Amino acid sequence: MRKRVWLYCHIDAPEDTHGALKGQLQQLTDYAGQMGFEVVGSSCDVGATVWGKENGLTFFYKAVMQGNADALLIIDSSRILRYPSIRAPFLAFISLCKIQVYSPLTGRISFQEY
């Protein structure tokens, strides 16, 4: 069975004036294809605040809870871990739901050190 993955893109800038989100999405899509993953959805966030009512991670969480995603693809772990307010809930969620996280830059990401 192919791994079902969610693509998550994030930039710190308040707006994407240089197409960085499009570039991230393309890298993640290419990586998913190389790995034989099935892309089931994607979401993006811009700005320093990624925790809100309807943000990109919320859509990922919903997909997992509905049984539609098994893994998350991100450019690198700093897209999520640099924000203390979401670090612990995110790590708890992926641990509880047994979600694997991958990056085209480093492969499978281990969060054991956090």
Backbone torsions as a table, in degrees:
resi	resn	phi	psi	omega
1	MET	NA	131.9	-179.8
2	ARG	-72.2	142.2	177.2
3	LYS	-70.3	130.1	179.6
4	ARG	-94.2	119.8	-172.5
5	VAL	-118.7	149.8	173.5
6	TRP	-108.3	133.7	178.3
7	LEU	-96.7	127.2	-179.9
8	TYR	-125.0	124.6	179.6
9	CYS	-116.6	146.4	178.9
10	HIS	-153.5	139.5	170.2
11	ILE	-130.4	150.8	179.9
12	ASP	-77.9	-24.4	-177.0
13	ALA	-62.4	150.5	-179.3
14	PRO	-69.1	-17.8	175.0
15	GLU	-152.0	158.9	-176.0
16	ASP	-98.6	78.2	-176.6
17	THR	-80.5	-16.2	-176.3
18	HIS	-113.9	9.6	177.3
19	GLY	74.5	24.5	-178.2
20	ALA	-63.9	-38.4	179.8
21	LEU	-64.8	-40.7	177.7
22	LYS	-61.7	-41.2	178.2
23	GLY	-64.0	-44.0	177.5
24	GLN	-61.2	-46.4	-178.6
25	LEU	-60.3	-40.0	178.8
26	GLN	-65.4	-42.6	177.6
27	GLN	-60.5	-44.4	-178.7
28	LEU	-67.7	-39.8	178.1
29	THR	-63.9	-44.6	178.1
30	ASP	-61.5	-43.9	-179.7
31	TYR	-63.0	-43.5	178.6
32	ALA	-58.9	-41.7	177.9
33	GLY	-64.2	-43.3	178.9
34	GLN	-62.3	-35.8	-177.0
35	MET	-86.5	-7.2	-179.3
36	GLY	77.1	21.7	178.7
37	PHE	-80.1	152.6	173.5
38	GLU	-98.1	117.2	178.9
39	VAL	-79.5	121.0	-178.6
40	VAL	-106.0	-8.4	178.6
41	GLY	172.0	170.7	177.6
42	SER	-152.5	157.8	176.5
43	SER	-155.3	159.3	-177.0
44	CYS	-137.6	152.2	173.2
45	ASP	-132.3	146.4	174.2
46	VAL	-124.7	150.1	177.9
47	GLY	93.0	172.7	-175.8
48	ALA	-75.4	-19.5	-178.9
49	THR	-101.5	117.6	178.8
50	VAL	-113.0	0.5	-178.1
51	TRP	-107.8	112.9	-179.7
52	GLY	-160.3	-175.4	-175.6
53	LYS	-63.4	-49.0	-178.4
54	GLU	-128.5	72.5	177.8
55	ASN	-107.6	178.8	-177.9
56	GLY	-60.2	-40.1	179.2
57	LEU	-67.5	-33.2	178.0
58	THR	-60.0	-41.9	178.8
59	PHE	-64.3	-38.5	175.5
60	PHE	-62.9	-47.9	179.5
61	TYR	-57.0	-43.9	180.0
62	LYS	-62.6	-42.1	179.5
63	ALA	-61.3	-41.8	178.3
64	VAL	-65.1	-46.7	-177.6
65	MET	-64.1	-28.5	177.3
66	GLN	-85.4	0.6	178.7
67	GLY	78.3	21.9	-175.7
68	ASN	-101.3	-8.2	-178.5
69	ALA	-138.9	141.1	179.9
70	ASP	-111.7	-15.9	-173.4
71	ALA	-153.1	163.3	179.2
72	LEU	-123.4	136.0	173.7
73	LEU	-111.1	127.6	177.2
74	ILE	-136.2	158.6	178.6
75	ILE	-64.6	-47.6	173.7
76	ASP	-159.5	164.4	-173.6
77	SER	-64.9	-20.1	-179.8
78	SER	-65.4	-19.6	178.7
79	ARG	-60.4	-23.7	-177.6
80	ILE	-120.2	-43.7	-169.8
81	LEU	-74.5	-14.1	179.9
82	ARG	-73.9	-9.8	-178.3
83	TYR	-105.5	102.8	-177.7
84	PRO	-55.9	-31.7	-177.2
85	SER	-68.4	-21.9	178.6
86	ILE	-113.7	-11.4	-177.0
87	ARG	-56.0	-57.0	-176.4
88	ALA	-63.1	-47.0	178.1
89	PRO	-61.7	-38.7	179.0
90	PHE	-63.5	-48.7	-179.1
91	LEU	-62.4	-39.4	177.5
92	ALA	-64.3	-42.7	-178.8
93	PHE	-62.6	-50.7	-177.4
94	ILE	-67.1	-30.5	177.1
95	SER	-69.9	-48.9	-178.9
96	LEU	-61.0	-42.5	-177.0
97	CYS	-89.7	0.4	179.3
98	LYS	56.7	46.9	179.9
99	ILE	-90.7	133.3	174.9
100	GLN	-95.6	145.9	-179.5
101	VAL	-121.0	134.3	-177.4
102	TYR	-128.1	154.4	175.9
103	SER	-136.2	139.5	176.2
104	PRO	-66.4	-16.6	-179.5
105	LEU	-84.9	-32.5	-174.0
106	THR	-130.8	-0.7	-176.1
107	GLY	78.6	-143.7	-179.5
108	ARG	-69.5	132.8	-178.7
109	ILE	-97.2	128.3	175.2
110	SER	-100.5	130.0	-179.1
111	PHE	-104.8	20.6	-176.9
112	GLN	-62.2	-30.1	-177.5
113	GLU	-77.3	-7.1	179.9
114	TYR	-100.3	NA	NA
